[in-house]
Structure formats: structure tokens, C-alpha cells
Amino acid sequence: MADLRNNFRRVSALIDNGESVNITKRGRVVARLVPAVDTPKKLVKPDIMARLKEVWGDRCFTAAEVKAMRDFELEGEDG
């Protein structure tokens, strides 16, 4: 335990490298330090509304404009 206290950086480096470390007291193992299980990273969702505002600003399309754009896209899919 004294070694852990006095050399924590070295022990921490071992754990960071995936090794487990036994903690002994008077020659008897009293604990084991093991690397933490990787927890899944939190999924970062894109801010769609901010991206739309960045691209289009405050532009608001009419139904006719939307239909024209969609018709144009569909023409491209055929040929």
C-alpha cells in the first residue's frame, strides 16, 4: 500500500496500459486495481436546425418551390 501511495504515477501507467495491479498488505492481497471497462461514449446528435439555418438562413420555401425542387431531384434519379 505504501508503494501505491508513493508511486501512484507508475501504478496508474500500468493500469492505463491495461494491466491489473494487486494491492498487498503484509504480503497478503487485499485489493486489485483493474482498468475500467470502457463505457459506450455518449452519442452526439447533430444540431439539424442549426445546420439548416447555416445553409438556408431564415429562408422559407413556398409549396410550389418545394415541389419544383423535388421534381428536379426525381428527374435525376431516372437517368
C-alpha positions as CSV (number, residue, x, y, z in Angstrom):
1,M,0.0,0.0,0.0
2,A,2.9,2.3,0.7
3,D,4.2,1.6,-2.8
4,L,0.9,2.6,-4.3
5,R,0.9,5.9,-2.3
6,N,4.5,6.7,-3.1
7,N,4.5,5.6,-6.8
8,F,0.9,6.3,-7.9
9,R,2.0,7.6,-11.3
10,R,3.8,4.4,-12.1
11,V,0.9,2.3,-10.9
12,S,-1.5,4.5,-12.8
13,A,0.6,4.0,-16.0
14,L,0.3,0.2,-15.6
15,I,-3.4,0.4,-15.3
16,D,-3.6,2.8,-18.3
17,N,-1.8,0.1,-20.3
18,G,-4.4,-2.5,-19.4
19,E,-2.6,-4.2,-16.6
20,S,-4.2,-5.1,-13.3
21,V,-2.3,-4.3,-10.1
22,N,-2.6,-6.3,-6.8
23,I,-2.6,-4.3,-3.6
24,T,-1.0,-6.2,-0.8
25,K,-0.8,-5.6,2.9
26,R,1.8,-7.6,4.9
27,G,2.2,-9.9,1.9
28,R,-1.5,-10.6,1.5
29,V,-3.6,-9.3,-1.4
30,V,-6.3,-7.0,-0.1
31,A,-7.4,-5.4,-3.3
32,R,-6.9,-5.4,-7.1
33,L,-6.9,-2.3,-9.3
34,V,-8.1,-3.1,-12.8
35,P,-8.7,-0.9,-15.8
36,A,-12.2,0.4,-16.0
37,V,-14.5,-1.2,-18.5
38,D,-14.9,1.1,-21.4
39,T,-18.4,2.6,-21.2
40,P,-20.0,3.5,-24.5
41,K,-19.4,7.1,-25.5
42,K,-22.5,9.3,-25.4
43,L,-23.9,9.7,-28.9
44,V,-23.6,13.3,-30.0
45,K,-26.6,14.2,-32.1
46,P,-26.1,16.8,-34.8
47,D,-28.0,20.0,-34.4
48,I,-30.0,19.7,-37.6
49,M,-31.9,23.0,-37.1
50,A,-28.6,24.9,-36.6
51,R,-27.2,23.3,-39.8
52,L,-30.4,24.2,-41.8
53,K,-30.2,27.8,-40.5
54,E,-26.5,27.9,-41.5
55,V,-27.3,26.7,-45.0
56,W,-30.6,28.4,-45.7
57,G,-30.7,31.2,-43.2
58,D,-34.3,32.3,-42.4
59,R,-35.4,31.4,-46.0
60,C,-38.9,29.9,-46.1
61,F,-39.9,28.0,-49.3
62,T,-43.3,28.0,-50.8
63,A,-45.1,24.8,-51.6
64,A,-44.5,25.4,-55.3
65,E,-40.7,25.8,-54.7
66,V,-40.6,22.6,-52.7
67,K,-42.5,20.8,-55.4
68,A,-40.2,22.1,-58.1
69,M,-37.1,21.1,-56.2
70,R,-38.5,17.6,-55.5
71,D,-39.5,17.2,-59.2
72,F,-35.9,18.2,-60.2
73,E,-34.5,15.5,-57.7
74,L,-36.8,12.8,-59.1
75,E,-35.7,13.6,-62.7
76,G,-32.1,12.9,-61.7
77,E,-33.0,9.5,-60.2
78,D,-34.4,8.3,-63.5
79,G,-31.4,9.0,-65.7
